[in-house]
Amino acid sequence: RDAQESRGLGDVYKRQGVILEAAALGVPSIVSKETNMADYLEKYTAGFSLEENNSEQIQKSMQKATETKMNNRLEELQIGAVQMVLKEFDWRSIAARVTKMYV
């Protein structure tokens, strides 16, 4: 049981890594709340998050993504995605936050 639980935690970090890699390249994502990335995507307008993890919500988010592209607003999400990575997940940003906590 412990191995399964730790494997599940590893899977969460892998999903976050994939989202961050995509964002660094300016690719917006669609995520579920379970990735722990939804708040970041919303804060930086870097993609879409599912209200619930089901097929209807996936369809709704895909429709929003399509409408965003058709309304020539994709660049806004692309910029938001890159900004999210630079401001929240760049090692220099992380080091500055950690230093501020302990100094």
All heavy atoms as an XYZ file, in Angstrom:
814
protein
N       0.819     -1.197      0.000
C       0.000      0.000      0.000
C       0.862      1.259      0.000
O       0.580      2.202     -0.714
C      -0.936     -0.041      1.189
C      -1.834      1.155      1.232
C      -2.799      1.079      2.363
N      -3.464      2.352      2.436
C      -4.679      2.519      2.836
N      -5.367      1.482      3.246
N      -5.222      3.689      2.881
N       1.918      1.305      0.799
C       2.782      2.479      0.845
C       3.421      2.754     -0.513
O       3.553      3.895     -0.915
C       3.868      2.321      1.903
C       3.289      2.386      3.316
O       2.237      3.042      3.495
O       3.882      1.788      4.219
N       3.825      1.686     -1.200
C       4.438      1.861     -2.518
C       3.443      2.468     -3.495
O       3.802      3.322     -4.300
C       4.951      0.518     -3.043
N       2.188      2.043     -3.428
C       1.168      2.603     -4.312
C       0.934      4.075     -4.015
O       0.805      4.887     -4.919
C      -0.153      1.841     -4.181
C      -0.123      0.469     -4.800
C      -1.441     -0.263     -4.585
O      -2.177      0.008     -3.656
N      -1.709     -1.205     -5.463
N       0.886      4.432     -2.734
C       0.668      5.826     -2.363
C       1.827      6.698     -2.828
O       1.617      7.777     -3.364
C       0.469      5.950     -0.853
C      -0.870      5.417     -0.389
C      -1.025      5.455      1.118
O      -0.171      6.054      1.799
O      -1.989      4.868      1.604
N       3.050      6.241     -2.635
C       4.194      7.045     -3.052
C       4.270      7.122     -4.568
O       4.670      8.139     -5.119
C       5.498      6.495     -2.470
O       5.767      5.208     -2.977
N       3.878      6.073     -5.262
C       3.843      6.106     -6.718
C       2.829      7.137     -7.183
O       3.063      7.886     -8.116
C       3.496      4.721     -7.273
C       3.838      4.589     -8.727
C       3.658      3.169     -9.277
N       3.931      2.119     -8.334
C       3.048      1.175     -7.986
N       1.852      1.148     -8.522
N       3.360      0.236     -7.119
N       1.690      7.212     -6.508
C       0.677      8.205     -6.851
C       1.200      9.613     -6.689
O       0.959     10.483     -7.508
N       1.961      9.864     -5.626
C       2.553     11.172     -5.407
C       3.548     11.486     -6.517
O       3.578     12.601     -7.035
C       3.238     11.214     -4.039
C       3.833     12.545     -3.605
C       2.760     13.620     -3.560
C       4.490     12.395     -2.245
N       4.332     10.507     -6.902
C       5.266     10.702     -8.012
C       4.551     11.045     -9.297
O       5.015     11.877    -10.073
N       3.415     10.425     -9.525
C       2.629     10.725    -10.722
C       2.163     12.171    -10.731
O       2.143     12.822    -11.770
C       1.414      9.792    -10.830
C       1.811      8.368    -11.185
O       2.961      8.159    -11.628
O       0.974      7.464    -11.011
N       1.785     12.695     -9.557
C       1.366     14.098     -9.478
C       2.521     15.000     -9.896
O       2.351     15.923    -10.683
C       0.883     14.457     -8.050
C       0.722     15.966     -7.888
C      -0.418     13.743     -7.737
N       3.726     14.730     -9.385
C       4.873     15.563     -9.743
C       5.226     15.438    -11.220
O       5.630     16.410    -11.842
C       6.080     15.233     -8.859
C       5.892     15.674     -7.438
C       5.978     14.766     -6.393
C       5.612     16.998     -7.128
C       5.795     15.174     -5.080
C       5.421     17.413     -5.822
C       5.515     16.490     -4.802
O       5.334     16.901     -3.520
N       5.063     14.254    -11.791
C       5.316     14.083    -13.219
C       4.346     14.915    -14.036
O       4.729     15.562    -15.000
C       5.189     12.606    -13.614
C       6.331     11.753    -13.151
C       6.091     10.310    -13.545
C       7.068      9.383    -12.871
N       6.756      7.990    -13.116
N       3.065     14.912    -13.641
C       2.064     15.713    -14.364
C       2.403     17.192    -14.266
O       2.291     17.919    -15.243
C       0.659     15.443    -13.823
C       0.102     14.102    -14.241
C      -1.362     13.983    -13.882
N      -1.605     13.985    -12.450
C      -1.726     12.918    -11.689
N      -1.617     11.723    -12.229
N      -1.967     13.016    -10.405
N       2.812     17.640    -13.089
C       3.194     19.041    -12.943
C       4.375     19.364    -13.845
O       4.406     20.423    -14.464
C       3.549     19.358    -11.492
C       2.349     19.383    -10.584
C       2.729     19.574     -9.126
O       3.845     19.276     -8.727
N       1.797     20.057     -8.345
N       5.329     18.455    -13.929
C       6.490     18.670    -14.784
C       6.102     18.831    -16.241
O       6.618     19.711    -16.937
N       5.183     18.021    -16.700
C       4.726     18.101    -18.095
C       4.030     19.439    -18.334
O       4.249     20.093    -19.360
C       3.788     16.919    -18.428
C       3.103     17.119    -19.760
C       4.568     15.611    -18.405
N       3.213     19.866    -17.385
C       2.508     21.144    -17.516
C       3.513     22.297    -17.554
O       3.398     23.217    -18.368
C       1.495     21.321    -16.363
C       0.395     20.273    -16.493
C       0.904     22.728    -16.366
C      -0.415     20.066    -15.231
N       4.515     22.249    -16.683
C       5.523     23.304    -16.649
C       6.375     23.322    -17.922
O       6.718     24.394    -18.423
C       6.409     23.161    -15.418
C       5.712     23.435    -14.090
C       6.637     23.116    -12.919
C       5.223     24.871    -14.023
N       6.709     22.159    -18.437
C       7.480     22.105    -19.692
C       6.669     22.725    -20.824
O       7.201     23.504    -21.616
C       7.843     20.666    -20.028
C       8.944     20.101    -19.157
C       9.275     18.656    -19.485
O       8.980     18.207    -20.619
O       9.824     17.973    -18.618
N       5.395     22.390    -20.898
C       4.533     22.963    -21.938
C       4.437     24.478    -21.764
O       4.588     25.237    -22.732
C       3.152     22.324    -21.882
N       4.215     24.922    -20.533
C       4.070     26.351    -20.265
C       5.338     27.123    -20.623
O       5.272     28.226    -21.170
C       3.703     26.576    -18.801
N       6.497     26.552    -20.329
C       7.763     27.214    -20.651
C       7.909     27.443    -22.148
O       8.566     28.384    -22.585
C       8.935     26.392    -20.124
N       7.255     26.604    -22.933
C       7.275     26.745    -24.392
C       6.093     27.565    -24.906
O       5.893     27.689    -26.111
C       7.272     25.362    -25.050
C       8.506     24.513    -24.778
C       8.308     23.096    -25.287
C       9.736     25.151    -25.402
N       5.284     28.093    -23.965
C       4.139     28.908    -24.363
C       2.929     28.108    -24.774
O       2.072     28.605    -25.499
N       2.835     26.872    -24.307
C       1.696     26.021    -24.644
C       0.736     25.986    -23.453
O       1.088     25.457    -22.395
C       2.152     24.587    -24.997
C       0.948     23.702    -25.298
C       3.124     24.607    -26.168
N      -0.460     26.570    -23.603
C      -1.445     26.527    -22.518
C      -1.908     25.094    -22.265
O      -1.856     24.248    -23.154
C      -2.604     27.373    -23.045
C      -2.062     28.122    -24.210
C      -0.940     27.314    -24.755
N      -2.374     24.839    -21.043
C      -2.809     23.496    -20.672
C      -4.239     23.492    -20.175
O      -4.777     24.519    -19.777
C      -1.914     22.940    -19.555
O      -0.599     22.778    -19.995
N      -4.814     22.310    -20.183
C      -6.090     22.045    -19.528
C      -5.767     21.072    -18.407
O      -5.190     20.015    -18.658
C      -7.121     21.440    -20.495
C      -7.443     22.441    -21.606
C      -8.392     21.023    -19.747
C      -8.336     21.892    -22.701
N      -6.098     21.448    -17.164
C      -5.720     20.631    -16.016
C      -6.912     20.367    -15.103
O      -7.887     21.111    -15.094
C      -4.600     21.295    -15.188
C      -3.367     21.546    -16.032
C      -5.073     22.586    -14.549
N      -6.784     19.317    -14.325
C      -7.756     19.050    -13.262
C      -7.197     19.620    -11.968
O      -6.007     19.919    -11.858
C      -7.993     17.542    -13.127
O      -6.823     16.904    -12.674
N      -8.049     19.774    -10.987
C      -7.618     20.297     -9.682
C      -6.562     19.390     -9.045
O      -5.724     19.852     -8.295
C      -8.816     20.436     -8.736
C      -9.888     21.362     -9.243
C      -9.510     22.797     -9.074
C     -10.674     23.684     -9.495
N     -10.307     25.030     -9.754
N      -6.588     18.100     -9.357
C      -5.665     17.141     -8.757
C      -4.205     17.396     -9.124
O      -3.303     16.899     -8.479
C      -6.047     15.705     -9.136
C      -7.294     15.200     -8.461
C      -8.599     15.680     -9.099
O      -8.573     16.296    -10.199
O      -9.647     15.442     -8.494
N      -3.951     18.162    -10.148
C      -2.566     18.453    -10.528
C      -1.939     19.517     -9.641
O      -0.743     19.737     -9.694
C      -2.482     18.963    -11.979
O      -3.203     20.196    -12.072
C      -2.996     17.939    -12.968
N      -2.747     20.212     -8.851
C      -2.296     21.335     -8.030
C      -1.777     22.494     -8.869
O      -1.058     23.350     -8.372
C      -1.222     20.902     -7.020
C      -1.727     19.844     -6.079
O      -2.866     19.913     -5.628
N      -0.914     18.860     -5.787
N      -2.126     22.536    -10.124
C      -1.667     23.600    -11.010
C      -2.799     24.539    -11.425
O      -2.548     25.589    -12.015
C      -1.030     22.989    -12.266
C       0.259     22.234    -12.017
S       1.599     23.248    -11.366
C       1.878     24.353    -12.719
N      -4.022     24.204    -11.120
C      -5.172     24.988    -11.576
C      -5.107     26.437    -11.104
O      -5.369     27.365    -11.881
C      -6.471     24.331    -11.126
N      -4.750     26.648     -9.848
C      -4.673     28.020     -9.324
C      -3.644     28.847    -10.075
O      -3.863     30.027    -10.345
C      -4.353     28.008     -7.828
C      -5.506     27.481     -6.989
O      -6.660     27.467     -7.470
O      -5.246     27.068     -5.836
N      -2.513     28.245    -10.410
C      -1.482     28.961    -11.160
C      -1.971     29.306    -12.566
O      -1.767     30.417    -13.052
C      -0.195     28.142    -11.251
C       0.514     27.971     -9.945
C       0.525     26.747     -9.297
C       1.183     29.033     -9.346
C       1.185     26.576     -8.085
C       1.844     28.879     -8.141
C       1.840     27.647     -7.508
O       2.494     27.487     -6.317
N      -2.606     28.340    -13.236
C      -3.104     28.599    -14.581
C      -4.137     29.718    -14.571
O      -4.146     30.574    -15.459
C      -3.694     27.328    -15.199
C      -2.750     26.533    -16.088
C      -1.583     25.984    -15.331
C      -3.493     25.438    -16.799
N      -4.993     29.727    -13.575
C      -6.009     30.777    -13.484
C      -5.360     32.131    -13.172
O      -5.713     33.141    -13.772
C      -7.042     30.404    -12.434
C      -7.908     29.230    -12.864
C      -8.788     28.668    -11.764
O      -8.914     29.314    -10.696
O      -9.352     27.580    -11.978
N      -4.416     32.152    -12.233
C      -3.751     33.398    -11.842
C      -3.058     34.074    -13.023
O      -3.112     35.289    -13.178
C      -2.730     33.104    -10.737
C      -1.940     34.309    -10.271
C      -0.975     33.928     -9.161
C      -0.134     35.119     -8.724
N       0.809     34.741     -7.660
N      -2.419     33.283    -13.873
C      -1.646     33.826    -14.987
C      -2.359     33.732    -16.330
O      -1.764     34.051    -17.355
C      -0.277     33.128    -15.070
C       0.620     33.523    -13.941
C       0.698     32.760    -12.779
C       1.367     34.696    -14.004
C       1.508     33.141    -11.726
C       2.178     35.087    -12.951
C       2.239     34.304    -11.814
O       3.042     34.684    -10.772
N      -3.607     33.317    -16.341
C      -4.353     33.107    -17.589
C      -3.501     32.276    -18.531
O      -3.186     32.663    -19.654
C      -4.754     34.452    -18.236
O      -5.289     35.311    -17.235
C      -5.810     34.238    -19.312
N      -3.105     31.106    -18.040
C      -2.169     30.248    -18.761
C      -2.815     28.954    -19.254
O      -2.120     28.042    -19.675
C      -0.989     29.922    -17.852
N      -4.127     28.864    -19.167
C      -4.824     27.658    -19.603
C      -6.175     27.565    -18.940
O      -6.732     28.575    -18.495
N      -6.683     26.359    -18.852
C      -8.028     26.120    -18.348
C      -8.004     25.013    -17.301
O      -7.222     24.078    -17.405
C      -8.957     25.704    -19.494
C      -8.942     26.680    -20.642
C      -8.114     26.478    -21.733
C      -9.740     27.806    -20.604
C      -8.091     27.381    -22.782
C      -9.718     28.720    -21.648
C      -8.897     28.507    -22.741
N      -8.879     25.130    -16.315
C      -8.968     24.074    -15.305
C     -10.375     23.503    -15.284
O     -11.352     24.206    -15.541
C      -8.590     24.618    -13.925
O      -9.475     25.626    -13.526
N     -10.443     22.233    -14.987
C     -11.715     21.539    -14.916
C     -12.362     21.792    -13.568
O     -11.704     21.697    -12.536
C     -11.510     20.031    -15.093
C     -10.733     19.568    -16.329
C     -10.543     18.063    -16.273
C     -11.448     19.978    -17.592
N     -13.649     22.117    -13.568
C     -14.375     22.264    -12.308
C     -14.533     20.907    -11.643
O     -14.442     20.784    -10.429
C     -15.725     22.912    -12.551
C     -15.610     24.364    -13.017
C     -16.944     24.974    -13.366
O     -17.978     24.540    -12.815
O     -16.947     25.895    -14.190
N     -14.784     19.891    -12.440
C     -14.849     18.503    -11.984
C     -14.095     17.664    -12.993
O     -13.990     18.017    -14.161
C     -16.304     18.028    -11.882
C     -17.118     18.745    -10.833
C     -18.543     18.230    -10.770
O     -18.770     17.041    -11.061
O     -19.421     19.036    -10.443
N     -13.586     16.544    -12.544
C     -12.782     15.693    -13.408
C     -13.688     14.693    -14.127
O     -13.784     13.529    -13.738
C     -11.715     14.975    -12.571
C     -10.559     14.519    -13.409
O     -10.469     14.837    -14.590
N      -9.660     13.779    -12.800
N     -14.361     15.173    -15.190
C     -15.245     14.296    -15.960
C     -15.252     14.721    -17.432
O     -14.721     15.780    -17.788
C     -16.666     14.290    -15.376
C     -17.310     15.655    -15.369
O     -17.229     16.409    -16.327
N     -17.964     15.995    -14.258
N     -15.844     13.896    -18.256
C     -15.797     14.130    -19.704
C     -16.535     15.404    -20.117
O     -16.112     16.085    -21.057
C     -16.362     12.930    -20.454
O     -17.704     12.684    -20.071
N     -17.606     15.757    -19.409
C     -18.336     16.976    -19.754
C     -17.464     18.216    -19.539
O     -17.465     19.142    -20.352
C     -19.621     17.103    -18.919
C     -20.682     16.085    -19.264
C     -20.480     14.736    -18.569
O     -19.745     14.680    -17.544
O     -21.037     13.744    -19.055
N     -16.706     18.224    -18.433
C     -15.832     19.355    -18.150
C     -14.658     19.415    -19.133
O     -14.224     20.501    -19.506
C     -15.319     19.286    -16.702
C     -16.385     19.604    -15.693
C     -16.893     21.016    -15.832
O     -16.117     21.964    -15.893
N     -18.203     21.178    -15.886
N     -14.171     18.262    -19.541
C     -13.102     18.232    -20.549
C     -13.628     18.826    -21.853
O     -12.976     19.667    -22.478
C     -12.565     16.802    -20.750
C     -11.858     16.332    -19.476
C     -11.620     16.747    -21.955
C     -11.495     14.863    -19.477
N     -14.826     18.416    -22.234
C     -15.428     18.946    -23.460
C     -15.615     20.463    -23.360
O     -15.304     21.199    -24.297
C     -16.772     18.278    -23.732
C     -17.459     18.788    -24.977
C     -18.824     18.167    -25.176
O     -19.336     17.470    -24.320
N     -19.420     18.436    -26.322
N     -16.087     20.938    -22.211
C     -16.302     22.371    -22.002
C     -14.980     23.138    -22.112
O     -14.916     24.195    -22.745
C     -16.936     22.590    -20.627
C     -17.400     23.983    -20.363
C     -17.909     24.081    -18.920
C     -19.339     24.500    -18.888
N     -19.832     24.718    -17.504
N     -13.936     22.596    -21.510
C     -12.629     23.258    -21.569
C     -12.056     23.243    -22.979
O     -11.436     24.226    -23.413
C     -11.656     22.595    -20.595
O     -12.055     22.860    -19.272
N     -12.249     22.152    -23.693
C     -11.794     22.087    -25.089
C     -12.533     23.126    -25.931
O     -11.934     23.774    -26.796
C     -11.995     20.680    -25.665
C     -11.111     19.627    -25.030
S      -9.370     19.864    -25.372
C      -9.300     19.486    -27.094
N     -13.822     23.301    -25.662
C     -14.610     24.301    -26.380
C     -14.091     25.708    -26.069
O     -13.945     26.530    -26.960
C     -16.097     24.190    -26.016
C     -16.983     25.154    -26.780
C     -16.963     24.916    -28.280
O     -16.935     23.774    -28.746
N     -16.946     25.976    -29.041
N     -13.786     25.977    -24.791
C     -13.222     27.276    -24.413
C     -11.893     27.514    -25.128
O     -11.618     28.617    -25.595
C     -12.991     27.347    -22.899
C     -14.221     27.572    -22.079
C     -13.802     27.697    -20.614
C     -14.965     27.630    -19.668
N     -14.513     27.676    -18.256
N     -11.062     26.483    -25.192
C      -9.763     26.608    -25.865
C      -9.955     26.916    -27.348
O      -9.268     27.771    -27.911
C      -8.947     25.339    -25.673
N     -10.901     26.234    -27.974
C     -11.185     26.468    -29.395
C     -11.687     27.888    -29.612
O     -11.246     28.584    -30.542
C     -12.225     25.451    -29.902
O     -11.694     24.137    -29.721
C     -12.553     25.678    -31.363
N     -12.592     28.343    -28.756
C     -13.117     29.709    -28.869
C     -12.012     30.740    -28.653
O     -11.967     31.765    -29.344
C     -14.247     29.927    -27.859
C     -15.504     29.167    -28.204
C     -16.541     29.177    -27.080
O     -16.328     29.859    -26.055
O     -17.573     28.493    -27.251
N     -11.122     30.463    -27.729
C     -10.001     31.370    -27.467
C      -9.144     31.520    -28.706
O      -8.769     32.629    -29.093
C      -9.152     30.853    -26.289
O      -9.984     30.819    -25.119
C      -7.949     31.727    -26.033
N      -8.865     30.403    -29.355
C      -8.057     30.451    -30.580
C      -8.803     31.173    -31.699
O      -8.233     32.013    -32.390
C      -7.681     29.041    -31.010
C      -6.767     29.032    -32.214
C      -6.301     27.656    -32.579
C      -5.397     27.736    -33.789
N      -4.929     26.445    -34.217
N     -10.078     30.865    -31.845
C     -10.863     31.478    -32.922
C     -11.037     32.988    -32.704
O     -11.172     33.732    -33.673
C     -12.219     30.785    -33.045
C     -12.096     29.353    -33.546
S     -13.679     28.499    -33.644
C     -14.415     29.363    -35.012
N     -11.020     33.424    -31.462
C     -11.166     34.853    -31.149
C      -9.818     35.566    -31.065
O      -9.724     36.662    -30.519
C     -11.939     35.039    -29.834
C     -13.385     34.614    -29.966
O     -13.989     34.735    -31.025
N     -13.947     34.111    -28.882
N      -8.780     34.909    -31.582
C      -7.429     35.479    -31.611
C      -6.934     35.886    -30.219
O      -6.276     36.905    -30.058
C      -7.367     36.666    -32.575
C      -7.608     36.249    -33.997
O      -7.097     35.220    -34.444
N      -8.406     37.009    -34.717
N      -7.242     35.069    -29.211
C      -6.791     35.341    -27.854
C      -5.797     34.294    -27.361
O      -5.447     34.280    -26.189
C      -7.995     35.420    -26.912
C      -8.873     36.626    -27.201
C      -9.999     36.828    -26.203
N      -9.543     36.740    -24.842
C     -10.093     35.902    -23.925
N     -11.086     35.115    -24.262
N      -9.641     35.872    -22.692
N      -5.341     33.447    -28.257
C      -4.405     32.400    -27.872
C      -3.089     32.989    -27.369
O      -2.499     32.487    -26.409
C      -4.152     31.446    -29.041
C      -3.231     30.266    -28.762
C      -3.793     29.400    -27.638
C      -3.043     29.435    -30.025
N      -2.642     34.080    -27.975
C      -1.377     34.689    -27.571
C      -1.410     35.112    -26.099
O      -0.408     35.006    -25.389
C      -1.047     35.893    -28.451
C       0.318     36.475    -28.164
C       0.702     37.602    -29.109
O      -0.095     37.964    -29.991
O       1.807     38.125    -28.939
N      -2.561     35.560    -25.612
C      -2.707     35.943    -24.199
C      -2.392     34.759    -23.285
O      -1.694     34.905    -22.278
C      -4.141     36.420    -23.961
C      -4.481     36.765    -22.547
C      -5.948     37.141    -22.383
O      -6.600     37.535    -23.354
O      -6.429     37.020    -21.241
N      -2.891     33.563    -23.644
C      -2.618     32.365    -22.855
C      -1.164     31.940    -22.976
O      -0.559     31.486    -21.999
C      -3.537     31.221    -23.271
C      -4.879     31.181    -22.554
C      -5.791     32.276    -23.040
C      -5.530     29.837    -22.741
N      -0.600     32.082    -24.166
C       0.793     31.713    -24.374
C       1.721     32.587    -23.519
O       2.630     32.083    -22.859
C       1.163     31.846    -25.854
C       0.441     30.840    -26.721
C       0.612     31.119    -28.204
O       0.595     32.269    -28.644
N       0.769     30.049    -28.974
N       1.458     33.883    -23.502
C       2.265     34.800    -22.688
C       2.069     34.491    -21.207
O       3.028     34.456    -20.430
C       1.897     36.268    -23.017
C       2.368     36.607    -24.427
C       2.492     37.221    -21.984
C       1.838     37.924    -24.962
N       0.825     34.245    -20.812
C       0.538     33.905    -19.421
C       1.258     32.643    -18.975
O       1.761     32.560    -17.846
N       1.327     31.666    -19.863
C       1.996     30.404    -19.533
C       3.478     30.626    -19.271
O       4.038     30.140    -18.277
C       1.784     29.389    -20.654
N       4.127     31.378    -20.139
C       5.559     31.655    -19.962
C       5.779     32.478    -18.691
O       6.696     32.192    -17.910
C       6.137     32.365    -21.204
C       7.562     32.835    -20.947
C       6.091     31.440    -22.416
N       4.935     33.486    -18.457
C       5.066     34.318    -17.256
C       4.892     33.489    -15.982
O       5.580     33.718    -14.990
C       4.052     35.470    -17.285
C       4.375     36.531    -18.303
C       5.731     37.164    -18.045
O       6.029     37.608    -16.947
N       6.570     37.189    -19.065
N       3.976     32.536    -16.010
C       3.761     31.664    -14.858
C       5.045     30.928    -14.494
O       5.442     30.882    -13.330
C       2.646     30.653    -15.159
C       2.404     29.643    -14.056
S       1.183     28.404    -14.516
C       2.126     27.384    -15.664
N       5.704     30.371    -15.498
C       6.936     29.624    -15.245
C       8.026     30.556    -14.725
O       8.701     30.241    -13.738
C       7.409     28.889    -16.522
C       8.783     28.277    -16.324
C       6.402     27.824    -16.916
N       8.182     31.707    -15.353
C       9.242     32.631    -14.943
C       9.031     33.177    -13.534
O       9.978     33.297    -12.759
C       9.332     33.797    -15.930
C       9.832     33.448    -17.330
C       9.746     34.669    -18.235
C      11.246     32.908    -17.283
N       7.798     33.490    -13.192
C       7.533     34.132    -11.900
C       7.349     33.153    -10.750
O       7.627     33.492     -9.602
C       6.312     35.032    -12.011
C       6.568     36.243    -12.883
C       5.371     37.151    -12.947
C       5.691     38.363    -13.811
N       4.544     39.259    -13.920
N       6.885     31.955    -11.028
C       6.582     31.014     -9.957
C       7.546     29.837     -9.857
O       7.747     29.302     -8.772
C       5.152     30.462    -10.112
C       4.067     31.516    -10.069
C       3.833     32.094     -8.678
O       4.270     31.503     -7.671
O       3.188     33.154     -8.605
N       8.132     29.415    -10.995
C       8.872     28.152    -10.997
C      10.315     28.250    -11.472
O      11.019     27.257    -11.507
C       8.104     27.115    -11.829
C       6.742     26.843    -11.275
C       5.616     27.427    -11.831
C       6.583     26.036    -10.160
C       4.357     27.196    -11.295
C       5.331     25.796     -9.614
C       4.212     26.381    -10.187
N      10.761     29.426    -11.839
C      12.160     29.622    -12.187
C      12.983     29.502    -10.902
O      12.585     29.992     -9.847
C      12.347     31.018    -12.808
C      13.784     31.289    -13.153
O      14.258     30.746    -14.167
O      14.449     32.039    -12.388
N      14.141     28.843    -10.963
C      14.945     28.617     -9.761
C      15.339     29.917     -9.081
O      15.423     29.991     -7.857
C      16.181     27.774    -10.091
C      15.838     26.329    -10.204
C      15.906     25.555    -11.331
C      15.347     25.469     -9.169
N      15.479     24.281    -11.059
C      15.128     24.199     -9.729
C      15.055     25.655     -7.828
C      14.653     23.118     -9.007
C      14.570     24.577     -7.089
C      14.378     23.320     -7.682
N      15.577     30.955     -9.843
C      15.927     32.244     -9.222
C      14.752     32.784     -8.408
O      14.940     33.312     -7.305
C      16.358     33.252    -10.288
C      17.717     32.915    -10.911
C      18.008     33.873    -12.030
N      17.048     33.605    -13.114
C      17.381     33.262    -14.346
N      18.636     33.195    -14.692
N      16.481     33.009    -15.245
N      13.541     32.646     -8.943
C      12.346     33.097     -8.212
C      12.137     32.267     -6.952
O      11.817     32.801     -5.884
C      11.102     32.988     -9.097
O      11.224     33.795    -10.232
N      12.323     30.982     -7.076
C      12.157     30.089     -5.920
C      13.203     30.421     -4.858
O      12.888     30.545     -3.665
C      12.248     28.617     -6.358
C      11.059     28.264     -7.248
C      12.320     27.686     -5.139
C      11.186     26.939     -7.970
N      14.455     30.597     -5.282
C      15.533     30.919     -4.338
C      15.260     32.242     -3.633
O      15.469     32.359     -2.414
C      16.876     30.969     -5.055
N      14.756     33.220     -4.341
C      14.455     34.518     -3.733
C      13.350     34.388     -2.683
O      13.439     34.971     -1.594
C      14.062     35.524     -4.804
N      12.320     33.594     -2.970
C      11.232     33.399     -2.003
C      11.726     32.654     -0.763
O      11.379     33.012      0.362
C      10.060     32.654     -2.658
C       9.267     33.505     -3.612
C       7.940     32.878     -3.985
N       8.022     31.544     -4.536
C       8.140     31.255     -5.829
N       8.218     32.213     -6.731
N       8.189     30.006     -6.234
N      12.533     31.633     -0.966
C      13.055     30.868      0.166
C      13.977     31.742      1.016
O      13.898     31.744      2.240
C      13.778     29.586     -0.306
C      14.525     28.917      0.825
C      12.781     28.627     -0.938
N      14.838     32.507      0.368
C      15.744     33.397      1.082
C      14.945     34.413      1.895
O      15.271     34.676      3.060
C      16.673     34.129      0.093
O      17.432     33.160     -0.629
C      17.615     35.080      0.818
N      13.892     34.959      1.311
C      13.062     35.952      2.014
C      12.413     35.333      3.259
O      12.265     35.997      4.273
C      11.995     36.468      1.056
C      11.189     37.605      1.593
C      10.230     38.127      0.545
C       9.418     39.291      1.091
N       8.507     39.818      0.075
N      12.066     34.041      3.191
C      11.443     33.387      4.334
C      12.410     33.211      5.502
O      12.021     33.276      6.648
C      10.900     31.995      3.942
C       9.671     32.045      3.094
S       8.858     30.442      2.815
C      10.160     29.329      2.455
N      13.685     32.998      5.199
C      14.644     32.647      6.238
C      15.624     33.755      6.590
O      16.440     33.600      7.481
C      15.409     31.376      5.839
C      14.506     30.174      5.829
C      14.005     29.657      4.631
C      14.110     29.586      7.021
C      13.158     28.567      4.635
C      13.257     28.487      7.019
C      12.790     27.997      5.823
O      11.937     26.917      5.824
N      15.594     34.850      5.894
C      16.551     35.934      6.185
C      15.824     37.102      6.806
O      14.747     37.426      6.601
C      17.282     36.380      4.898
C      18.159     37.576      5.163
C      18.089     35.227      4.368
